[in-house]
Amino acid sequence: MGPFSILSRDRMRRKAGDLLIQTGVNIPSLHDPLLNLSGGQRQMVAIARAVGWGSKLIIMDEPTAALGVKETGHVEEIIRNLKKRGMAALIVSHNLRQVFDLCDSIWVMRRGRIAAHRQTRETSPDEIVRKITGADTIGAI
């Protein structure tokens, strides 16, 4: 029937289960509504869903902002696993510990412009904070 084919819930559950295994996401049951999952589990399902679309790049805006310590750890581990598999992730975050743990390069935006681009291994949190706040440009006018 072309684009009007009938949905196969069994096939969708199998594919969802495969994606969750592939990304390392652990949820209680594929039968549970997303509404019943925790914030961290929802975030992990969203990442697995993006992988399922065949994405080469995943953009995450504050991926762990509303999560507890344990859930944050799970999401960070999934991001590390995706990175090991060669998937690119663009992470927008104010959490410098997380940025330095997960990212290879850092782009700092200030007042709508690029204020800095650094390789993570070649910079420090102090330098990045100076770029974010503009402290390194005070008196440079």
C-alpha positions in Angstrom: 0.0 0.0 0.0 3.0 2.3 -0.4 3.1 5.2 2.1 -0.2 4.0 3.6 1.1 0.7 4.9 -0.2 -0.8 8.1 1.8 -0.3 11.3 3.3 -3.4 12.8 3.5 -2.7 16.5 5.5 -5.9 17.1 8.1 -4.9 14.5 8.2 -1.3 16.0 8.8 -2.8 19.5 11.6 -5.1 18.1 13.3 -2.1 16.4 12.9 0.1 19.5 14.4 -2.7 21.7 17.3 -3.1 19.3 18.0 0.7 19.4 17.8 0.7 23.1 20.3 -2.1 23.3 22.5 -0.5 20.7 22.7 2.8 22.6 22.9 1.2 26.1 19.5 2.6 27.2 17.8 0.7 29.9 14.1 1.3 30.6 11.7 -1.0 32.5 9.4 -1.9 29.6 8.8 -1.0 26.0 5.1 -1.2 26.9 5.3 1.7 29.4 4.1 5.1 28.1 6.9 7.7 27.8 4.9 9.8 30.3 5.6 7.1 33.0 9.4 7.3 32.6 11.8 9.4 34.6 13.4 12.5 33.1 16.6 10.7 32.5 14.9 7.8 30.9 13.0 10.1 28.6 16.3 11.8 27.6 17.9 8.5 26.9 15.0 7.4 24.8 15.2 10.7 22.8 18.9 10.0 22.1 18.1 6.4 21.0 15.4 7.8 18.8 17.8 10.2 17.1 20.2 7.3 16.5 17.3 5.3 15.0 16.7 8.0 12.4 20.2 7.3 11.2 21.5 10.7 12.4 25.2 11.4 12.0 24.9 14.4 14.4 22.9 14.8 17.5 22.4 18.2 18.9 21.6 18.4 22.7 20.7 21.5 24.5 21.5 21.1 28.3 20.9 17.4 28.1 21.2 16.8 31.8 19.9 20.1 33.2 16.9 18.7 35.0 18.3 15.3 35.9 19.6 13.9 39.2 23.2 12.7 39.6 22.5 9.0 38.7 20.5 9.9 35.6 23.1 12.4 34.5 25.7 9.7 34.8 23.6 7.4 32.6 23.1 10.1 29.9 26.8 11.0 29.9 27.7 7.3 29.5 25.4 7.0 26.5 27.0 10.1 25.0 30.5 8.6 25.5 29.4 5.4 23.8 28.0 7.3 20.8 31.3 9.1 20.6 33.2 5.8 20.6 31.0 4.7 17.7 31.9 7.8 15.7 28.7 9.7 16.1 29.1 13.5 16.4 27.3 15.3 19.3 26.9 19.0 19.6 26.3 19.8 23.2 25.0 23.2 24.4 25.8 23.4 28.1 26.8 25.7 30.9 28.1 22.7 32.9 31.8 23.1 32.4 32.7 19.8 34.1 30.4 18.0 31.7 31.8 20.0 28.7 35.4 19.1 29.6 34.5 15.4 30.3 32.5 14.9 27.1 33.7 17.3 24.4 36.8 17.4 22.1 36.4 21.0 21.3 34.7 24.0 22.8 33.0 26.9 21.1 32.1 29.9 23.3 29.3 32.2 22.2 29.1 35.6 23.7 26.5 38.2 22.7 25.5 36.2 19.7 29.1 35.9 18.4 31.8 33.3 18.5 34.1 34.4 21.4 36.5 31.5 21.3 37.2 28.1 19.8 39.5 25.8 21.8 40.5 22.2 21.8 39.5 20.9 25.2 42.9 19.4 25.9 44.5 22.7 25.2 42.5 24.9 27.5 41.3 25.2 31.0 37.9 25.9 32.7 39.4 29.3 33.9 40.1 30.4 30.3 36.7 29.3 29.1 35.0 31.2 32.0 37.0 34.3 31.0 35.7 33.9 27.4 32.1 33.4 28.6 32.1 36.4 30.9 34.2 38.6 28.7 36.7 39.1 31.5 39.6 38.8 29.1 38.4 41.8 27.0 37.9 44.2 29.9 40.3 47.1 29.4 41.1 46.0 25.8 38.9 48.7 24.3 
